[in-house]
Amino acid sequence: MIWAVIEVSVIVVDFLVVASAHVPMLVHVKDLVKQLQVKNKESK
């Protein structure tokens, strides 16, 4: 039973590490999308 809890916590920690590594990338992508939308509005 304890092993299952340890395994789950390890998976959660791995997930958090990966997620936190991807957050800056997601923010960057959102900024790029906003910039593209602004450019499209200006060109029309």
N, C-alpha and C positions, 0 to 999 in steps of 0.2 A: 504493500500500500504506500509506504513512504517513498519507494523508488518511483512509483507512478507520479507522485507529487513533484519529486525532483525533476523527472523528465519533462513534465508539463511546464515547470518554472523555467527550465533551460530553453524550451521552445519559445516561451513568452519573451524571455530576455533576447534571444536571437532575433525574434520578430521586431522587438522594439529597436534593437541596434540597426537592423536593415531599414526599418521605417524612418528612423531619425536620419539615416544616411541619405534617404531619398527625398526628405522634406525640402531641402534647399533646391534640389533639381525640380521638384514640382512647382515651387514658388517661381523659379526661373522660367519654366514653361508657361505659367500663367501670365507672367510679365510679357513674354514674347507674344502670346495670343492677344493680349490687350493692345500691344503696339501694332500688330497686324490689323486689328479691328479699326484702330484710329486711322491708319494709313488708308484703309479701304474707304472710310467715310470721307477723308480729305480728297481722294481721287475722284469721287462721284460728284 
